Amino acid sequence: MGTIMDRIAGAPITWGVDGSPGWGYTMDRDRVLSEMVEIGLTATELGPDGYLPRDPDELARHLDTFGLRIVGGFVPAVLYRPDLVDEQLQYVEHASTQLASTGSKVMVLGPDSHLDGYDTSIEMDEEEWSTFLENLEKVRTIASEHDLQTALHQHWGMAIERPSHVHRLLESCDVGLCLDTGHLFIGGADPVEIAKLATGRTHHVHLKDADADLAERVREGDMGFRQAVIDGMFQALGEGDIDIADVIQQLESTGYDGWYVLEQDAVVHEVPEKGAGPKEDAEKSLAYLRELAATL
């Protein structure tokens, strides 16, 4: 699918667009898309449900205005609760239909918690694990019927959070992964090790760098996830403590040819000045990747 720089996409969350209650100011979608184009991106993820037009024709027209394409979307679903699963699978069906209409080949599945936000960890018991894995197969079936690969995204504050969860998941089924460098790091995993462990099973990649001290405070329960994001836990690529270069080298050396998404979680409090705000970090991350690509 081309060189690394041909496979870099954006994500609305890099511009602070999350959709969680109380997350922060939501920037205008046309400004976000314009800034993606201005820094040289040609593709993006969908962002929260409803941020971009839901109607396929309207979405296609809107994207054509900016010369952008969709390469995936984050689909959170609670899969370990039998009382919630029917509603969750209906949402997965809706999201899969929309993603397929964009030409995307990947659905990024968030193994969601039944709790709001990302500040409370959970631990599934044996019965919940069994329910989770059973419903995960239903999700994969729905995605497959829409010609989509399921890429499960380990995520802080969700059901698959810690290294032990990731290892058990990989041992229990053959689902593919969305390898998110930042969330793996916060959870206590080595992203390079997980990239090796999931060789051939990584379908999508979210790139974010992180401050080790803030990540440890979140991991140890001394600080909430959202507050850590506000305080700058996630940083432009190359400015944090994650070995992004080693992750990419590992993936490329083992044949990964999917998308790398700039996905630096941010909280925006007000309209940034023109040319300032999240765009600046996105530009720094792209510059880092250009330098790295020249060495591969």
Secondary structure as a PSIPRED ss2 file (coil, helix, strand):
# PSIPRED VFORMAT (PSIPRED V4.0)

   1 M C   1.000  0.000  0.000
   2 G C   1.000  0.000  0.000
   3 T C   1.000  0.000  0.000
   4 I H   0.000  1.000  0.000
   5 M H   0.000  1.000  0.000
   6 D H   0.000  1.000  0.000
   7 R H   0.000  1.000  0.000
   8 I E   0.000  0.000  1.000
   9 A E   0.000  0.000  1.000
  10 G E   0.000  0.000  1.000
  11 A C   1.000  0.000  0.000
  12 P H   0.000  1.000  0.000
  13 I H   0.000  1.000  0.000
  14 T H   0.000  1.000  0.000
  15 W H   0.000  1.000  0.000
  16 G C   1.000  0.000  0.000
  17 V C   1.000  0.000  0.000
  18 D C   1.000  0.000  0.000
  19 G C   1.000  0.000  0.000
  20 S C   1.000  0.000  0.000
  21 P C   1.000  0.000  0.000
  22 G C   1.000  0.000  0.000
  23 W C   1.000  0.000  0.000
  24 G C   1.000  0.000  0.000
  25 Y C   1.000  0.000  0.000
  26 T C   1.000  0.000  0.000
  27 M C   1.000  0.000  0.000
  28 D C   1.000  0.000  0.000
  29 R H   0.000  1.000  0.000
  30 D H   0.000  1.000  0.000
  31 R H   0.000  1.000  0.000
  32 V H   0.000  1.000  0.000
  33 L H   0.000  1.000  0.000
  34 S H   0.000  1.000  0.000
  35 E H   0.000  1.000  0.000
  36 M H   0.000  1.000  0.000
  37 V H   0.000  1.000  0.000
  38 E H   0.000  1.000  0.000
  39 I C   1.000  0.000  0.000
  40 G C   1.000  0.000  0.000
  41 L C   1.000  0.000  0.000
  42 T C   1.000  0.000  0.000
  43 A E   0.000  0.000  1.000
  44 T E   0.000  0.000  1.000
  45 E C   1.000  0.000  0.000
  46 L C   1.000  0.000  0.000
  47 G C   1.000  0.000  0.000
  48 P C   1.000  0.000  0.000
  49 D C   1.000  0.000  0.000
  50 G C   1.000  0.000  0.000
  51 Y C   1.000  0.000  0.000
  52 L C   1.000  0.000  0.000
  53 P C   1.000  0.000  0.000
  54 R C   1.000  0.000  0.000
  55 D C   1.000  0.000  0.000
  56 P H   0.000  1.000  0.000
  57 D H   0.000  1.000  0.000
  58 E H   0.000  1.000  0.000
  59 L H   0.000  1.000  0.000
  60 A H   0.000  1.000  0.000
  61 R H   0.000  1.000  0.000
  62 H H   0.000  1.000  0.000
  63 L H   0.000  1.000  0.000
  64 D H   0.000  1.000  0.000
  65 T H   0.000  1.000  0.000
  66 F H   0.000  1.000  0.000
  67 G C   1.000  0.000  0.000
  68 L C   1.000  0.000  0.000
  69 R E   0.000  0.000  1.000
  70 I E   0.000  0.000  1.000
  71 V C   1.000  0.000  0.000
  72 G C   1.000  0.000  0.000
  73 G C   1.000  0.000  0.000
  74 F E   0.000  0.000  1.000
  75 V E   0.000  0.000  1.000
  76 P E   0.000  0.000  1.000
  77 A E   0.000  0.000  1.000
  78 V C   1.000  0.000  0.000
  79 L C   1.000  0.000  0.000
  80 Y C   1.000  0.000  0.000
  81 R C   1.000  0.000  0.000
  82 P C   1.000  0.000  0.000
  83 D C   1.000  0.000  0.000
  84 L C   1.000  0.000  0.000
  85 V H   0.000  1.000  0.000
  86 D H   0.000  1.000  0.000
  87 E H   0.000  1.000  0.000
  88 Q H   0.000  1.000  0.000
  89 L H   0.000  1.000  0.000
  90 Q H   0.000  1.000  0.000
  91 Y H   0.000  1.000  0.000
  92 V H   0.000  1.000  0.000
  93 E H   0.000  1.000  0.000
  94 H H   0.000  1.000  0.000
  95 A H   0.000  1.000  0.000
  96 S H   0.000  1.000  0.000
  97 T H   0.000  1.000  0.000
  98 Q H   0.000  1.000  0.000
  99 L H   0.000  1.000  0.000
 100 A H   0.000  1.000  0.000
 101 S H   0.000  1.000  0.000
 102 T H   0.000  1.000  0.000
 103 G C   1.000  0.000  0.000
 104 S C   1.000  0.000  0.000
 105 K C   1.000  0.000  0.000
 106 V E   0.000  0.000  1.000
 107 M E   0.000  0.000  1.000
 108 V E   0.000  0.000  1.000
 109 L E   0.000  0.000  1.000
 110 G E   0.000  0.000  1.000
 111 P E   0.000  0.000  1.000
 112 D C   1.000  0.000  0.000
 113 S C   1.000  0.000  0.000
 114 H C   1.000  0.000  0.000
 115 L C   1.000  0.000  0.000
 116 D C   1.000  0.000  0.000
 117 G C   1.000  0.000  0.000
 118 Y C   1.000  0.000  0.000
 119 D C   1.000  0.000  0.000
 120 T C   1.000  0.000  0.000
 121 S C   1.000  0.000  0.000
 122 I C   1.000  0.000  0.000
 123 E C   1.000  0.000  0.000
 124 M C   1.000  0.000  0.000
 125 D C   1.000  0.000  0.000
 126 E H   0.000  1.000  0.000
 127 E H   0.000  1.000  0.000
 128 E H   0.000  1.000  0.000
 129 W H   0.000  1.000  0.000
 130 S H   0.000  1.000  0.000
 131 T H   0.000  1.000  0.000
 132 F H   0.000  1.000  0.000
 133 L H   0.000  1.000  0.000
 134 E H   0.000  1.000  0.000
 135 N H   0.000  1.000  0.000
 136 L H   0.000  1.000  0.000
 137 E H   0.000  1.000  0.000
 138 K H   0.000  1.000  0.000
 139 V H   0.000  1.000  0.000
 140 R H   0.000  1.000  0.000
 141 T H   0.000  1.000  0.000
 142 I H   0.000  1.000  0.000
 143 A H   0.000  1.000  0.000
 144 S H   0.000  1.000  0.000
 145 E H   0.000  1.000  0.000
 146 H C   1.000  0.000  0.000
 147 D C   1.000  0.000  0.000
 148 L C   1.000  0.000  0.000
 149 Q E   0.000  0.000  1.000
 150 T E   0.000  0.000  1.000
 151 A E   0.000  0.000  1.000
 152 L E   0.000  0.000  1.000
 153 H C   1.000  0.000  0.000
 154 Q C   1.000  0.000  0.000
 155 H C   1.000  0.000  0.000
 156 W C   1.000  0.000  0.000
 157 G C   1.000  0.000  0.000
 158 M C   1.000  0.000  0.000
 159 A C   1.000  0.000  0.000
 160 I C   1.000  0.000  0.000
 161 E C   1.000  0.000  0.000
 162 R C   1.000  0.000  0.000
 163 P H   0.000  1.000  0.000
 164 S H   0.000  1.000  0.000
 165 H H   0.000  1.000  0.000
 166 V H   0.000  1.000  0.000
 167 H H   0.000  1.000  0.000
 168 R H   0.000  1.000  0.000
 169 L H   0.000  1.000  0.000
 170 L H   0.000  1.000  0.000
 171 E H   0.000  1.000  0.000
 172 S H   0.000  1.000  0.000
 173 C C   1.000  0.000  0.000
 174 D C   1.000  0.000  0.000
 175 V C   1.000  0.000  0.000
 176 G E   0.000  0.000  1.000
 177 L E   0.000  0.000  1.000
 178 C E   0.000  0.000  1.000
 179 L E   0.000  0.000  1.000
 180 D E   0.000  0.000  1.000
 181 T H   0.000  1.000  0.000
 182 G H   0.000  1.000  0.000
 183 H H   0.000  1.000  0.000
 184 L H   0.000  1.000  0.000
 185 F H   0.000  1.000  0.000
 186 I H   0.000  1.000  0.000
 187 G H   0.000  1.000  0.000
 188 G C   1.000  0.000  0.000
 189 A C   1.000  0.000  0.000
 190 D C   1.000  0.000  0.000
 191 P H   0.000  1.000  0.000
 192 V H   0.000  1.000  0.000
 193 E H   0.000  1.000  0.000
 194 I H   0.000  1.000  0.000
 195 A H   0.000  1.000  0.000
 196 K H   0.000  1.000  0.000
 197 L H   0.000  1.000  0.000
 198 A C   1.000  0.000  0.000
 199 T C   1.000  0.000  0.000
 200 G C   1.000  0.000  0.000
 201 R C   1.000  0.000  0.000
 202 T E   0.000  0.000  1.000
 203 H E   0.000  0.000  1.000
 204 H E   0.000  0.000  1.000
 205 V E   0.000  0.000  1.000
 206 H E   0.000  0.000  1.000
 207 L E   0.000  0.000  1.000
 208 K C   1.000  0.000  0.000
 209 D E   0.000  0.000  1.000
 210 A E   0.000  0.000  1.000
 211 D C   1.000  0.000  0.000
 212 A H   0.000  1.000  0.000
 213 D H   0.000  1.000  0.000
 214 L H   0.000  1.000  0.000
 215 A H   0.000  1.000  0.000
 216 E H   0.000  1.000  0.000
 217 R H   0.000  1.000  0.000
 218 V H   0.000  1.000  0.000
 219 R H   0.000  1.000  0.000
 220 E C   1.000  0.000  0.000
 221 G C   1.000  0.000  0.000
 222 D C   1.000  0.000  0.000
 223 M C   1.000  0.000  0.000
 224 G C   1.000  0.000  0.000
 225 F H   0.000  1.000  0.000
 226 R H   0.000  1.000  0.000
 227 Q H   0.000  1.000  0.000
 228 A H   0.000  1.000  0.000
 229 V H   0.000  1.000  0.000
 230 I H   0.000  1.000  0.000
 231 D C   1.000  0.000  0.000
 232 G C   1.000  0.000  0.000
 233 M C   1.000  0.000  0.000
 234 F E   0.000  0.000  1.000
 235 Q E   0.000  0.000  1.000
 236 A C   1.000  0.000  0.000
 237 L C   1.000  0.000  0.000
 238 G C   1.000  0.000  0.000
 239 E C   1.000  0.000  0.000
 240 G C   1.000  0.000  0.000
 241 D C   1.000  0.000  0.000
 242 I C   1.000  0.000  0.000
 243 D C   1.000  0.000  0.000
 244 I H   0.000  1.000  0.000
 245 A H   0.000  1.000  0.000
 246 D H   0.000  1.000  0.000
 247 V H   0.000  1.000  0.000
 248 I H   0.000  1.000  0.000
 249 Q H   0.000  1.000  0.000
 250 Q H   0.000  1.000  0.000
 251 L H   0.000  1.000  0.000
 252 E H   0.000  1.000  0.000
 253 S H   0.000  1.000  0.000
 254 T C   1.000  0.000  0.000
 255 G C   1.000  0.000  0.000
 256 Y C   1.000  0.000  0.000
 257 D C   1.000  0.000  0.000
 258 G C   1.000  0.000  0.000
 259 W C   1.000  0.000  0.000
 260 Y E   0.000  0.000  1.000
 261 V E   0.000  0.000  1.000
 262 L E   0.000  0.000  1.000
 263 E C   1.000  0.000  0.000
 264 Q C   1.000  0.000  0.000
 265 D C   1.000  0.000  0.000
 266 A C   1.000  0.000  0.000
 267 V C   1.000  0.000  0.000
 268 V C   1.000  0.000  0.000
 269 H C   1.000  0.000  0.000
 270 E C   1.000  0.000  0.000
 271 V C   1.000  0.000  0.000
 272 P C   1.000  0.000  0.000
 273 E C   1.000  0.000  0.000
 274 K C   1.000  0.000  0.000
 275 G C   1.000  0.000  0.000
 276 A C   1.000  0.000  0.000
 277 G C   1.000  0.000  0.000
 278 P H   0.000  1.000  0.000
 279 K H   0.000  1.000  0.000
 280 E H   0.000  1.000  0.000
 281 D H   0.000  1.000  0.000
 282 A H   0.000  1.000  0.000
 283 E H   0.000  1.000  0.000
 284 K H   0.000  1.000  0.000
 285 S H   0.000  1.000  0.000
 286 L H   0.000  1.000  0.000
 287 A H   0.000  1.000  0.000
 288 Y H   0.000  1.000  0.000
 289 L H   0.000  1.000  0.000
 290 R H   0.000  1.000  0.000
 291 E H   0.000  1.000  0.000
 292 L H   0.000  1.000  0.000
 293 A H   0.000  1.000  0.000
 294 A C   1.000  0.000  0.000
 295 T C   1.000  0.000  0.000
 296 L C   1.000  0.000  0.000
